[in-house]
Amino acid sequence: MEDWKEFSGNTVEEALAAALAELGTTADKVEYEVVEEASTGFLGFGKKPAVIRVQKKAVNPEEIVKTFILNVLGAMEVEATVDVVNNEEAETLEVQIVGDDMGILIGKRGQTLDSLQYLASLAVTKETGKYVKVKLDTENYRERRKETLENLAKNIATKVKKFRKQVALEPMNPYERRIIHSALQNDKYVETFSEGEEPFRKVIIAPKKGVVYEDRRRNSRYGNKRFDSGRNNKKVSSSREFHKRYGADTKDYSTDYKKDYADYLESKAAAKAAAEAQAKAEASKE
C-alpha cells in the first residue's frame, strides 16, 4: 500500500484530476478523502482551495487474474469456474479452470491454454506494475502432457536402440524439449540434441557414439558391437530381451539438455521483459 498524498485544487474534482495525473492512473484505481472543502471566502478574501488525500488502491493479483480469465471464458461462451492460488514459494499464481469439455480451451498440443496463460500474465502485470508469473491448467493437462512426452521419449529411444537409427521428433517449444532431454539423460545407449530454429526447433534422438552394444549370445561370431551407422549391428530377437538388456541408468547427460534448458529460461526472461515493457507503455497512456 502506498502512502497517502495530499493534493489541492479550486474544487475537489480539480484536486482529484491533479492527483490522477501525477500518479499516472485512473479514478477507479485510487481512493481519496476530502481533507478540506474549497471556500470562496467573502468578496474574494479568505478563499481556500479544496484539499484531498489520495492513495492507490491495493491490488489483488489473484482477483485480477480470476476476473480476466472469467471475462475471456465469457467471450468464448465457455462455462467454467476459476480457482487461483498464490504459490509464494514459486512466485507463481497457479490457476485451475474447471468445466465441461475443456478441449476447446486446451487447443492443439496446449497452444490455446499457453496463449491464455500468457495473456493472463500480461493482464496482472499491467495492473500491478510488476511481472507476475501465471501457471494455467485444466483437467491436469500440464502433468498429462509431461507424462505423454516422457513416454514418447522412451518409446522412440527403444526404437533407436533396436534399429540403431536416429529419429527426429516434431517441433517443440524449449520447455517441452527439455522434458525430452531430461527423460533420456540417464540412458547410456542414446543421446539427444536439438536442430533447427524457433519455432521449428526439434529434438533428435540418436544412438550414442562409442557405446558398446552387448550381445548376450556367448557363441555369436558377432561378439560385442558398437553403435555406428547401424548397418553392421545385429538386431535383438525380442522386445522383452531388448528391454531387459538396456534398462540400466547412468549419469551421462544428453548433449543439448543444458542448451535447451537455457533456451527455456531465456524464453521466460523474454516474456517477463515484454510484459513489464507493455505494462509501462499502458501506464504511460493513462
DRENDO-1510 file (C-alpha; in Angstrom, 1 decimal, always signed):
<recs>
REC; n; res; u; v; w
REC; 1; MET; +0.0; +0.0; +0.0 .
REC; 2; GLU; +1.4; +3.4; -1.0 .
REC; 3; ASP; +1.4; +6.4; +1.4 .
REC; 4; TRP; -1.3; +9.0; +1.3 .
REC; 5; LYS; -0.5; +12.1; -0.6 .
REC; 6; GLU; -2.2; +15.5; -0.4 .
REC; 7; PHE; -3.5; +17.4; -3.5 .
REC; 8; SER; -5.3; +20.7; -3.8 .
REC; 9; GLY; -7.4; +22.5; -6.4 .
REC; 10; ASN; -10.1; +25.0; -6.8 .
REC; 11; THR; -12.6; +22.1; -6.4 .
REC; 12; VAL; -12.4; +18.6; -5.2 .
REC; 13; GLU; -12.7; +17.5; -8.8 .
REC; 14; GLU; -9.7; +19.6; -9.8 .
REC; 15; ALA; -7.7; +18.2; -6.9 .
REC; 16; LEU; -8.6; +14.7; -7.9 .
REC; 17; ALA; -7.6; +15.3; -11.5 .
REC; 18; ALA; -4.2; +16.6; -10.4 .
REC; 19; ALA; -3.7; +13.5; -8.3 .
REC; 20; LEU; -4.6; +11.2; -11.1 .
REC; 21; ALA; -2.2; +13.0; -13.5 .
REC; 22; GLU; +0.7; +12.8; -11.0 .
REC; 23; LEU; +0.1; +9.2; -10.1 .
REC; 24; GLY; -0.5; +8.1; -13.7 .
REC; 25; THR; -3.6; +6.2; -13.0 .
REC; 26; THR; -7.4; +6.4; -13.2 .
REC; 27; ALA; -10.2; +7.2; -10.7 .
REC; 28; ASP; -11.3; +3.6; -10.3 .
REC; 29; LYS; -7.8; +2.6; -9.1 .
REC; 30; VAL; -7.5; +5.2; -6.3 .
REC; 31; GLU; -9.2; +6.0; -3.0 .
REC; 32; TYR; -9.3; +9.5; -1.6 .
REC; 33; GLU; -10.6; +11.5; +1.4 .
REC; 34; VAL; -11.5; +15.2; +1.5 .
REC; 35; VAL; -9.4; +17.0; +4.0 .
REC; 36; GLU; -10.9; +20.4; +3.4 .
REC; 37; GLU; -13.7; +21.7; +1.1 .
REC; 38; ALA; -13.0; +24.7; -1.1 .
REC; 39; SER; -14.1; +28.0; +0.2 .
REC; 40; THR; -14.8; +31.1; -1.8 .
REC; 41; GLY; -14.4; +33.5; +1.2 .
REC; 42; PHE; -16.1; +36.8; +1.4 .
REC; 43; LEU; -15.6; +39.2; -1.5 .
REC; 44; GLY; -12.6; +37.2; -2.6 .
REC; 45; PHE; -11.0; +37.3; +0.8 .
REC; 46; GLY; -10.2; +34.1; +2.7 .
REC; 47; LYS; -10.5; +31.9; -0.3 .
REC; 48; LYS; -9.3; +28.4; +0.3 .
REC; 49; PRO; -8.6; +25.5; -2.1 .
REC; 50; ALA; -10.0; +22.1; -1.8 .
REC; 51; VAL; -7.6; +19.6; -0.2 .
REC; 52; ILE; -7.8; +15.8; -0.6 .
REC; 53; ARG; -5.6; +12.8; +0.5 .
REC; 54; VAL; -5.2; +10.2; -2.2 .
REC; 55; GLN; -3.6; +6.8; -2.5 .
REC; 56; LYS; -3.7; +3.9; -5.0 .
REC; 57; LYS; -6.0; +1.1; -4.1 .
REC; 58; ALA; -4.3; -2.2; -3.0 .
REC; 59; VAL; -4.3; -4.6; -5.9 .
REC; 60; ASN; -5.1; -8.2; -5.5 .
REC; 61; PRO; -3.3; -10.2; -8.2 .
REC; 62; GLU; -5.5; -13.3; -7.6 .
REC; 63; GLU; -8.7; -11.3; -8.3 .
REC; 64; ILE; -7.2; -9.6; -11.3 .
REC; 65; VAL; -6.3; -13.0; -12.9 .
REC; 66; LYS; -9.6; -14.6; -12.0 .
REC; 67; THR; -11.6; -11.7; -13.4 .
REC; 68; PHE; -9.6; -11.6; -16.6 .
REC; 69; ILE; -9.9; -15.3; -17.3 .
REC; 70; LEU; -13.7; -15.3; -16.5 .
REC; 71; ASN; -14.2; -12.4; -18.9 .
REC; 72; VAL; -12.3; -14.4; -21.6 .
REC; 73; LEU; -14.3; -17.5; -20.9 .
REC; 74; GLY; -17.5; -15.5; -21.1 .
REC; 75; ALA; -16.5; -14.1; -24.5 .
REC; 76; MET; -15.8; -17.7; -25.6 .
REC; 77; GLU; -19.2; -18.8; -24.2 .
REC; 78; VAL; -17.4; -21.3; -22.1 .
REC; 79; GLU; -18.9; -22.1; -18.6 .
REC; 80; ALA; -16.3; -22.9; -16.0 .
REC; 81; THR; -15.1; -22.0; -12.6 .
REC; 82; VAL; -11.7; -20.5; -11.9 .
REC; 83; ASP; -9.6; -21.2; -8.8 .
REC; 84; VAL; -6.4; -19.1; -8.2 .
REC; 85; VAL; -3.7; -19.9; -5.6 .
REC; 86; ASN; -0.8; -17.7; -4.9 .
REC; 87; ASN; +2.2; -20.0; -4.6 .
REC; 88; GLU; +4.6; -17.6; -2.8 .
REC; 89; GLU; +7.5; -20.1; -2.8 .
REC; 90; ALA; +7.4; -20.5; -6.6 .
REC; 91; GLU; +6.4; -16.8; -7.0 .
REC; 92; THR; +3.6; -18.0; -9.3 .
REC; 93; LEU; -0.2; -17.6; -9.5 .
REC; 94; GLU; -1.5; -21.2; -10.1 .
REC; 95; VAL; -4.8; -21.2; -11.9 .
REC; 96; GLN; -7.1; -24.1; -12.3 .
REC; 97; ILE; -10.1; -24.0; -14.6 .
REC; 98; VAL; -12.9; -26.5; -14.1 .
REC; 99; GLY; -15.7; -27.1; -16.5 .
REC; 100; ASP; -17.1; -29.4; -19.1 .
REC; 101; ASP; -15.4; -30.1; -22.4 .
REC; 102; MET; -12.2; -28.2; -21.8 .
REC; 103; GLY; -10.7; -29.4; -25.0 .
REC; 104; ILE; -11.6; -26.1; -26.7 .
REC; 105; LEU; -9.6; -24.3; -24.0 .
REC; 106; ILE; -6.6; -26.5; -24.3 .
REC; 107; GLY; -6.3; -26.4; -28.1 .
REC; 108; LYS; -3.8; -28.4; -30.2 .
REC; 109; ARG; -0.9; -29.5; -28.0 .
REC; 110; GLY; -1.9; -26.9; -25.4 .
REC; 111; GLN; -1.4; -23.9; -27.7 .
REC; 112; THR; -4.7; -22.2; -26.7 .
REC; 113; LEU; -4.0; -22.8; -23.0 .
REC; 114; ASP; -0.5; -21.4; -23.4 .
REC; 115; SER; -1.8; -18.3; -25.1 .
REC; 116; LEU; -4.4; -17.6; -22.4 .
REC; 117; GLN; -1.7; -18.2; -19.8 .
REC; 118; TYR; +0.5; -15.6; -21.5 .
REC; 119; LEU; -2.3; -13.0; -21.7 .
REC; 120; ALA; -3.3; -13.6; -18.1 .
REC; 121; SER; +0.2; -12.8; -17.1 .
REC; 122; LEU; +0.2; -9.6; -19.1 .
REC; 123; ALA; -3.1; -8.5; -17.6 .
REC; 124; VAL; -1.9; -8.9; -14.0 .
REC; 125; THR; +1.5; -7.4; -14.8 .
REC; 126; LYS; -0.2; -4.3; -16.2 .
REC; 127; GLU; -2.4; -3.9; -13.1 .
REC; 128; THR; +0.3; -4.5; -10.5 .
REC; 129; GLY; +3.1; -2.7; -12.4 .
REC; 130; LYS; +5.5; -5.7; -11.9 .
REC; 131; TYR; +5.9; -9.0; -13.7 .
REC; 132; VAL; +3.7; -11.8; -12.3 .
REC; 133; LYS; +4.1; -15.4; -13.5 .
REC; 134; VAL; +0.9; -17.3; -14.1 .
REC; 135; LYS; +0.6; -21.0; -14.5 .
REC; 136; LEU; -2.7; -22.0; -16.1 .
REC; 137; ASP; -4.0; -25.6; -16.2 .
REC; 138; THR; -7.2; -27.5; -16.7 .
REC; 139; GLU; -8.1; -31.2; -16.4 .
REC; 140; ASN; -4.5; -31.7; -15.2 .
REC; 141; TYR; -3.3; -31.1; -18.8 .
REC; 142; ARG; +0.2; -30.0; -17.9 .
REC; 143; GLU; +1.1; -33.1; -16.0 .
REC; 144; ARG; -0.6; -35.4; -18.6 .
REC; 145; ARG; +1.4; -33.6; -21.4 .
REC; 146; LYS; +4.6; -34.1; -19.4 .
REC; 147; GLU; +3.8; -37.9; -19.0 .
REC; 148; THR; +3.0; -38.1; -22.7 .
REC; 149; LEU; +6.3; -36.6; -23.7 .
REC; 150; GLU; +8.3; -38.7; -21.3 .
REC; 151; ASN; +6.6; -41.9; -22.7 .
REC; 152; LEU; +7.1; -40.7; -26.2 .
REC; 153; ALA; +10.8; -40.1; -25.5 .
REC; 154; LYS; +11.2; -43.6; -24.0 .
REC; 155; ASN; +9.3; -45.3; -26.8 .
REC; 156; ILE; +11.3; -43.6; -29.5 .
REC; 157; ALA; +14.5; -44.4; -27.7 .
REC; 158; THR; +13.6; -48.0; -27.7 .
REC; 159; LYS; +13.3; -48.0; -31.5 .
REC; 160; VAL; +16.5; -46.0; -31.8 .
REC; 161; LYS; +18.4; -48.6; -29.8 .
REC; 162; LYS; +16.7; -51.5; -31.6 .
REC; 163; PHE; +17.3; -50.3; -35.2 .
REC; 164; ARG; +20.4; -48.1; -34.5 .
REC; 165; LYS; +18.9; -45.1; -36.5 .
REC; 166; GLN; +18.3; -41.6; -35.2 .
REC; 167; VAL; +14.7; -40.2; -35.1 .
REC; 168; ALA; +13.6; -36.6; -35.3 .
REC; 169; LEU; +10.6; -35.6; -33.2 .
REC; 170; GLU; +8.1; -32.9; -34.1 .
REC; 171; PRO; +9.0; -29.3; -33.4 .
REC; 172; MET; +8.5; -28.3; -29.7 .
REC; 173; ASN; +9.0; -25.3; -27.5 .
REC; 174; PRO; +12.0; -25.1; -25.2 .
REC; 175; TYR; +10.1; -26.3; -22.2 .
REC; 176; GLU; +8.9; -29.5; -24.0 .
REC; 177; ARG; +12.3; -30.2; -25.5 .
REC; 178; ARG; +13.7; -30.0; -22.0 .
REC; 179; ILE; +11.3; -32.7; -20.9 .
REC; 180; ILE; +12.5; -35.0; -23.7 .
REC; 181; HIS; +16.2; -34.4; -22.8 .
REC; 182; SER; +15.5; -34.9; -19.1 .
REC; 183; ALA; +13.6; -38.2; -19.7 .
REC; 184; LEU; +16.6; -39.7; -21.6 .
REC; 185; GLN; +19.5; -38.1; -19.8 .
REC; 186; ASN; +20.4; -41.3; -17.9 .
REC; 187; ASP; +20.1; -43.6; -20.9 .
REC; 188; LYS; +23.6; -44.8; -21.7 .
REC; 189; TYR; +22.7; -46.0; -25.2 .
REC; 190; VAL; +21.1; -42.9; -26.7 .
REC; 191; GLU; +21.8; -39.2; -26.8 .
REC; 192; THR; +19.5; -36.3; -27.6 .
REC; 193; PHE; +20.3; -33.0; -29.3 .
REC; 194; SER; +18.3; -30.2; -30.9 .
REC; 195; GLU; +18.3; -28.9; -34.5 .
REC; 196; GLY; +16.6; -26.1; -36.3 .
REC; 197; GLU; +15.5; -22.6; -35.5 .
REC; 198; GLU; +12.5; -21.5; -33.4 .
REC; 199; PRO; +9.6; -22.2; -33.6 .
REC; 200; PHE; +10.6; -25.2; -35.7 .
REC; 201; ARG; +13.4; -26.4; -33.5 .
REC; 202; LYS; +13.1; -30.1; -32.7 .
REC; 203; VAL; +14.8; -32.9; -30.7 .
REC; 204; ILE; +16.8; -35.6; -32.3 .
REC; 205; ILE; +17.2; -39.0; -30.5 .
REC; 206; ALA; +20.2; -40.9; -31.8 .
REC; 207; PRO; +22.4; -43.9; -30.9 .
REC; 208; LYS; +25.2; -42.7; -28.6 .
REC; 209; LYS; +28.5; -42.9; -30.3 .
REC; 210; GLY; +31.2; -45.3; -29.0 .
REC; 211; VAL; +28.8; -47.2; -26.7 .
REC; 212; VAL; +29.2; -51.0; -26.7 .
REC; 213; TYR; +26.1; -52.9; -27.7 .
REC; 214; GLU; +26.2; -56.0; -25.6 .
REC; 215; ASP; +25.2; -59.3; -27.3 .
REC; 216; ARG; +24.4; -61.9; -24.7 .
REC; 217; ARG; +24.8; -64.8; -27.2 .
REC; 218; ARG; +28.1; -66.1; -25.9 .
REC; 219; ASN; +28.8; -68.1; -29.0 .
REC; 220; SER; +27.8; -65.5; -31.5 .
REC; 221; ARG; +30.5; -64.8; -34.1 .
REC; 222; TYR; +29.5; -61.1; -33.9 .
REC; 223; GLY; +30.6; -60.6; -30.3 .
REC; 224; ASN; +30.2; -57.1; -28.9 .
REC; 225; LYS; +29.3; -54.4; -31.3 .
REC; 226; ARG; +29.4; -50.6; -31.1 .
REC; 227; PHE; +26.8; -48.2; -32.3 .
REC; 228; ASP; +27.6; -46.7; -35.7 .
REC; 229; SER; +25.5; -46.3; -38.8 .
REC; 230; GLY; +23.6; -49.4; -37.7 .
REC; 231; ARG; +24.3; -51.5; -40.8 .
REC; 232; ASN; +26.7; -53.9; -39.2 .
REC; 233; ASN; +24.9; -54.4; -35.8 .
REC; 234; LYS; +22.8; -57.5; -35.1 .
REC; 235; LYS; +19.2; -56.8; -34.1 .
REC; 236; VAL; +17.8; -58.2; -30.9 .
REC; 237; SER; +15.4; -61.0; -31.5 .
REC; 238; SER; +12.6; -60.0; -29.0 .
REC; 239; SER; +11.4; -56.8; -27.3 .
REC; 240; ARG; +11.4; -58.4; -23.8 .
REC; 241; GLU; +15.1; -59.4; -24.3 .
REC; 242; PHE; +15.9; -56.0; -25.6 .
REC; 243; HIS; +14.3; -54.1; -22.6 .
REC; 244; LYS; +15.9; -56.5; -20.1 .
REC; 245; ARG; +19.4; -55.8; -21.6 .
REC; 246; TYR; +19.2; -52.0; -21.9 .
REC; 247; GLY; +17.4; -50.7; -18.9 .
REC; 248; ALA; +20.4; -49.5; -16.8 .
REC; 249; ASP; +20.9; -45.9; -15.8 .
REC; 250; THR; +24.0; -43.7; -15.9 .
REC; 251; LYS; +24.7; -40.1; -15.1 .
REC; 252; ASP; +25.6; -39.3; -18.7 .
REC; 253; TYR; +23.6; -36.1; -19.5 .
REC; 254; SER; +22.4; -35.6; -23.1 .
REC; 255; THR; +24.2; -33.3; -25.5 .
REC; 256; ASP; +21.7; -30.4; -25.7 .
REC; 257; TYR; +19.9; -30.7; -22.3 .
REC; 258; LYS; +21.7; -27.6; -20.9 .
REC; 259; LYS; +21.3; -25.6; -24.1 .
REC; 260; ASP; +17.5; -26.2; -24.3 .
REC; 261; TYR; +17.2; -25.5; -20.6 .
REC; 262; ALA; +19.0; -22.2; -21.3 .
REC; 263; ASP; +16.6; -21.6; -24.2 .
REC; 264; TYR; +13.7; -22.3; -21.8 .
REC; 265; LEU; +15.0; -19.8; -19.2 .
REC; 266; GLU; +15.6; -17.2; -21.9 .
REC; 267; SER; +12.1; -17.5; -23.2 .
REC; 268; LYS; +10.7; -16.9; -19.7 .
REC; 269; ALA; +13.0; -13.9; -19.3 .
REC; 270; ALA; +11.9; -12.5; -22.6 .
REC; 271; ALA; +8.2; -13.0; -21.7 .
REC; 272; LYS; +8.9; -11.2; -18.4 .
REC; 273; ALA; +10.6; -8.3; -20.1 .
REC; 274; ALA; +7.9; -8.0; -22.7 .
REC; 275; ALA; +5.2; -8.0; -20.0 .
REC; 276; GLU; +6.9; -5.3; -18.0 .
REC; 277; ALA; +7.5; -3.2; -21.1 .
REC; 278; GLN; +3.8; -3.4; -22.1 .
REC; 279; ALA; +2.8; -2.6; -18.6 .
REC; 280; LYS; +4.9; +0.6; -18.6 .
REC; 281; ALA; +3.6; +1.5; -22.1 .
REC; 282; GLU; +0.0; +1.1; -21.0 .
REC; 283; ALA; +0.6; +3.1; -17.8 .
REC; 284; SER; +2.1; +6.0; -19.8 .
REC; 285; LYS; -1.1; +6.2; -21.9 .
REC; 286; GLU; -3.4; +6.6; -18.9 .
</recs>
